[in-house]
Amino acid sequence: MKIEDVYSDEGLKRYATTLCGNVTDAEELISRCVIACLENKTKVNEIQQRGKLKNYFVVMLKFQFFKQKRDERIFDELPNELLDNESDFSFEERKDRVQWTLDKMHFYSRGLLELYKQDSYRGISAKTNINYMSVANGINAAKEEFKKIYNQMKIVVLMPSLSAVEYHRLLVPMQRFANQYGSDVKIVATCSEDNKADKWVEHLPPETTHVIFNRNISNQMQPELVISLLRKKGIKIVCDVDDYWHLPKHHLLYNYYTKTNMSKCIQANIQLADVVWTTTKTLQSELLKINPNVHIVKNCIDDNEEQWKPNKEVNSSFMWAGGSTHKRDLKILSEHVQGIDFNVYGYLPELSYIPKMFPNAKLNGFKPLHEYGDTFNTHGVVLVPLIENKFNSMKSELKIIEAGAKNKAVIVSNVEPYKNHIKHLSNGLRANNTDWTKCIKYLSKNENARIDLAAGLHEYVTRNYKLNKENKLRFDTL
């Protein structure tokens, strides 16, 4: 089936008519779906080549139908079961609050609630051709979504410092989250004078509903005590984990972790948390051994930030960016970057070894976090070397997400996590340790390859890493 065939397909017309109740609205629904398909030609062409266009179009009909239901009327009358706090508002305030809440909800949830006002679960199932349990689960989830937004969650995000981890995993997504769902999100600097020694627990805003942190909640290395105090206040605890907590012996922080018993401390945080967010399936599998409630929330960048706007520079300048903990990874390139324009970015005091390892490299300091994405602008290719071991296999694919957002070609080590995302010669190059020179020479001499690989990675990243979608996963687990 081709997209132009959907107008004459009797099965699709019957299904659209069942949804809409009449032929005229059904034809309009089909037209809206065709327009949506034409706006997303790349994805639709792939589906068409797999022979799955009709199945995809049925799903499109459902979603466009729910979207229409969301848009066609004001939701000022809802079942009382959803309005637990109606006594706190006057009639007009409640009406405004309900509309504000529904404006924040996903269109699918809003559509289900509109149908729920008019029909039974079984009636909705028959009308939409969605099985009964899916309808019931969907409406129950929509009710929960409504209640969370209507009652406005009050979330505290703990920030011991503003490192790249806190920036990408907490600050940026939770700032967007506050706008997306109308939640009251407050950032608390746990290392400030007022909050040292875990004193922040005493200074929490009234009616705090959630506390979110990365890895360790306690400066005093006493997560059991801090979490116990929060539980007594009825606060839900969310632990975000982006790295494996058992470090290899060669890691720069191994001695510190050993001296402070940090690995055991992080494990206690994970075990005691109500919810754990993490970055990959590999890391999730380890976390599930400690806590049964672990959810993958992928790393994303905020494409509304100017620093992450795509850049069209596709020259033969190569770059690497990272911290001092990547010294062994960077050494992989030591015999492969001679004779090219190679640029290294990092914290300069920690990169004193670079001139000896790479005599011809240009050494540059990191830009501030809110400008870091501009680092990519003057380079065409990003190098992402990584030693293969258990610790590294649990890292996220953030480096290729950044490169893809900036429309850059990449060469990555042929190891997890990168080999799970880079398809060789399609959206990047995968190099075994002996392949780096060959891959670098190929891209240094082939502008068309740089353009094609950069475009492939940019399309992959923009399709698979959407901050609003990942925030919906955060929302659903809170």
N, C-alpha and C positions, 0 to 999 in steps of 0.2 A: 504493500500500500504506500502511496505517496500522499503528501499533504493535501494536494488538490483533489484527492479521491474522497476525502472525508465528507464532503457535501452530498455525495451520492450514496454513501454507505447506509443501508437501511437499518442495520443494527445500531449504529451510532445515533441516527435520527430518532429511533424508538426510545433509546435510553435517555437522550436529551429531553424528549417529550414527557417521559415519565417523571423526570426531575422537575421540569417547569410547569407541567400541567396543561400546556397548549403548544401548538405547532409554531406559532409566531415567536414566542419567547425561546423555544427550543432552537430555532434557526439563528436567532440573535446570539444565544449561548455558544453555538458551534462557531459562529463568526468570531466571537471574542477569543475563543480558544485557538483558532487559526492565526489570528493576529499575534497572540502570545507566542505561538510556535515560530512564526516568521521573525520575531524579535530575538529568538534564541536559536538561530539557524545551525550553529555548530553542533550543539547538543542534539537537536532534532535530526540532523543528518546522520549522526552516529547511531541513533535509535532506529532510524529508517533502514540503515544498512544491516542492522541486526534482525530486521523483520518484526520489530516490536512496536511499530508506530501506533497501531490500533489500541493496544494495551495502554500505551502512554497517553493516548488521546482520551480514553475513558477516565483516567486519573485526572487529566486536565479538566474534563467536564465537571467532575466532582468539585475540584478546587475552585474553579471559576463560579460554580453555582453557590458555594459557600461564601465566596467573596462578594457576590451579588447580594446575598442575604445580609451580609454585614452592612452593606452600603445603603440598602433601600429604605431603612426606617430608623427612627430614634428609639433606643432601648430605654424607655423610662418606666417600664413595668416588668419586673422580674420576680420570680418566686421568692417569698420571704426567707426561705432557707439560705439564700445567698446574702442576705442583708442582716448579719448578726448584730451590727452596730447601728441600726437605723435610729435608735433612740438618741444617739449623739448628735444627730443632725435635724434641722428643720426639713419640711417637705421639699422646699426649693433647693436646699443644700444637698439633700440626699439625691435629688434628681440630677443636679450638676455632678455630684460625686460619681454616680452610676455612669453617666455619660463619659466622664473623664476616665473611669476605669475601663470601660469598653473600648475607648479610643486607644488604650495602651495594649489591649489584648491582640493576640494573633487572629488573623481573619478567620481561620478555620475554627477556632474556639468560639468566636463571636457568631459565626454561622450556625454552629451546633446549638448554642444557647437560644438563638432565634427560633430554630426548629423545635427546641425543647419546650418553648413557651406555647407552641401550637399543637404538639403531637406527642405521642408516646414513643418510647424507645423502639418498640416493635413497628410502629407506623413509620418512623424515620428510617428504620432498616429497610422496610419494604420499598419506600419511595426512592431511596438513594442507592439501593442494591449493595449496601455495605452490611456485612454480617452483624447480627444482633450484639455480640460481645464487643465488637469494635465500636459500635455506636454507643453502647453503655459505658465502655471505658473512656471513649472520647468525651462524652458529656460529663462524666465524673471529673475528668482532668480539666475540662473547661470550667466547671464549678470551682475547683480548687484554684485555678488560675485567677478567676474573678475575685475570690476571697483574699488571696495574697495581695493583689494590687489594691483592692478596695480598702483593706485594713492597713495598707502601707507598711511594709517591713522596715525596720530600723536597724541598719547594718553598720557594724564597726569593722573596719579593715585595719589590721595591725601592720605597721611598717617600721621595722627596726632601722632600715636605711633605704636609700633609693638606688638600688643596684638594678642591673638589667632584668634580673629575675622578678623583683618587686614591680618594676615598671611594666613588664609584659604580662605577668600573671595576676597582678592585683590592681595597680593604679589605673592603667588604661582601660581594661575591661570593666572594672567596677564604676568608673566614671561614666562610661557608656551605659552601663546597667542602670544607673540612677535615672538617666534620661529615658531609657527604654521602658522601664517599668514604674517610674515615679517613686522609687524607694528612697528612703532617707539614708544616704550613705555618708559615713564620716570616716576620714582617715586619721588614725591615731599614731603618732610617732613614739614608739615604745622606748626609744633611747633618749628622749628629752629629759631634762632635769626633773620635771614633775612626774615622769612616768617610769624612771629607773627602778630597779628592784621590784618589778611587776606591780608598781603602784597604780598603773593605768586601770587595773581592775576596780579600784575604789573610785575612779573618776569617770566611769562609763556613763554615757548619756542615759537619762531615764527611759524606761520602756525599751531598751535595746533588745532586739529579738535574735540577732545573729552576731557571732564574732568569726571573722575569716582571717586566716594567717597562712604563711608559707613555712612549712616544715616544723618550726619550733615556736611555741606560744610563750615560753617563759625565759626571760633573761637570766633568771636564777637557776635555770636547768631543773625546774620543778613543775613539769607539766601536769602531774597528778594533782597537785595542790590548786593550781590556777583553774584547771578544768572543773574541779570539784566546786570551787567558789562560783564559777559561771553557771554550773548546773543548778545550784541552789537558787539562782536568780531566774531559772527557767530559760536560759539562753542556749540556742543551738550552736554547736561548734563545728566549723568547717576547716579542715586542714588541706592545704594545697601542696602537692608534692611534685616537683619537676625533675628530680634527679634521684638516682639510687643512693641510699644512705650509708652503704658500706663502701668505703673508698679503697681503691687499689694502693698498694704500698708506695708506689712511685708518685702518687698524687701529692701536689704541693701542700694540701691541708691534712694529709694523713696523720702526721704527728699531733696536730692540734685536735683532731677528732679523737685520737687515741687518749690524749692527756685529759680531755674534758668528758670523755665517754659520750660524745655527741651522737654517735650512731644509735646507741641504746636510747638516748633521750628522744631522738626523732622517731624511733620505733614506738616509744610510749605515746607520743603525740598522735601518731597514726592510729594506734590501737584504741585510744580513748575518744577520738573524734566521732561525732555523729555522722558526718559525711566526709569523704575524701575525694578531692578532685586531682586528676593527674593528666599526663599528656599523651601517653601511647599505650597500646595494648600490651607491649612487653613489660612496661613498668606496672601496669595495672595487674598483671598476673602475679607479680611479687607482692603487691600491696594487698591483694585479696587473701593472701596467706595470713594477714594480720587483722584486716578489717573487712567485713563482708559487704560494706556499702561504699564501693569505689566506682567513680564515674569518670570516663574520659572526656575532658574538656580541652580541645586542641589549642595550641598556641595560635594566636592571630595578631596581626597588626591593624591599627586603626587607619583605614585608607582615607579617612577624612583629614588626617594630619598631612600638612603640606610636605613634610619630609618623606612620606611614603608614596607620593605621586609617581607614576611610571616615568622613567627617564629613557630617552631614545638613543643615548650614546652607546655605540656598539664597537668601539675601537679595540685595538689589540693590547690594551693595558690590563694587566692582571692584578688582582688584589686578594689579600687575606686579612680578616679581622678577628680578633679574639683576645682572651686574657692569658695570664701567665700560666694557668693550669693546662694550656694546650701546647706546651713546649715539645713534648714527645710527638704529638700529632703533627706539629709544624715541621719537625725534623724529616718527615716523610718526603718533603719537597726539596730537601737540601741539595740533591744531585740533579734536579730536574728543571730549575728555573734560570739557569745561566742563559744569558743572551736575550732575555725578554725584559719588558718594562714591568717590574714586580714591585708592588707596594704593600707594606705591612702596616696595619693599624692596631694600636693597643694602648695600654697605660705605659707611658715611656719609662718610668723608673723600673718597671718589671720586665722590660724587653732589652736589657743590656747585652744579652747573648745574641741578638739579631745580627749585628755587624759581622760577627765571626761566622755565624751560620750561613748568612746570606750577604756576602761583601758588596754586592751590587744592588741590594734592595733599598728602596726609599722608605725610611722609617717615619711614621706619622702618629701623632697622639690622637686619642679618641675625641670626637666631638661630644658635647653634652647630649644626654639621652634624647632630648626633644629635637635634636638636630642630627642624630646619628645616621638616619637614613640618607642624608645628603652625602655621606661618605662614598656611596656607590656611584654618584653622578658622573664622575670623570673616568670611570673604568668600564670595560666591556665584558670582562669575565671574572667570576668569583671562584676562588679555589677553596675547597672544603675537605682537607685531609683529616682522617680519623683512624686511630689505631683500633684494631678489632679486639675487644674484650667485653666482659659482662657489664661493667660499669658504663662503657660507652654505648653499648647496644640499647641502653635504657634512656639515652638522651632523646630529646625531641628533634624534629626536623626544622627548627626555627631558622637556621642559617639559610636553608633553601627557600623558606617562606619569605624571608627578607629579600633575597636575591630575585625571586620571582615577582614580588610586588614591584620592585624597581626595574623589571624588564631586563634582567641580566642573564647571560649564559653561565652555567656552572659546570665545574668538574668536581666530582665527589669521590671519596673512597668507596669502593664497592663493598660496603659493610652496612649493617643496621646502624642507625635507622634509615640512612639515605637510600639504600638500594630498594627499600619498600616504596619509594616515591619517584625515583628517577628512572625513567625508561631510556636506556642507552640509545643515543642518536635521535631521540624524539623530543625530550624536554631537558636534556643534559647529557653529560658523558660520565660513565662510571669507570673508575680507574683502579686496577689492582696496583700493588706497590711498584711493579716494574713498568706500568703503562703510562705513568704521568708524563714523561717526556714526549711520547707519541701523541697523547691527547692535547698537550699544551702546544706542540708544533702544529697540530691540525687546526686548532682554533686561532692561533696567531696568524696563520696564512689564509684563513678561509672566512671572509666577512659574511658570506651568505649563511654559512653554518652558524656563526654567532647570532645572526638575526633570527634564524629559524629556531634555534634552541632556546633563545631568550623568549621568543613569542610562545613557544610550547610550554615553558615553565610559567610564564605570566598567566597563560590561560588556565593551567593546572591549579595555580595558587588562588586566582580569583574565583575559580569554580568551587574549590574545596575548603577554603579557609575564610569563612564569613563571621565576623565578630558578633553580629546580632544572633546568628544561629547558635554559636557557642554559648552566648549569654542565655539563650532560651534553655539550654541544657543546665546551666547554672541555676536559673530560676526554678526549673522543675525539681531540682534536688534540695532546694532550701525549705 
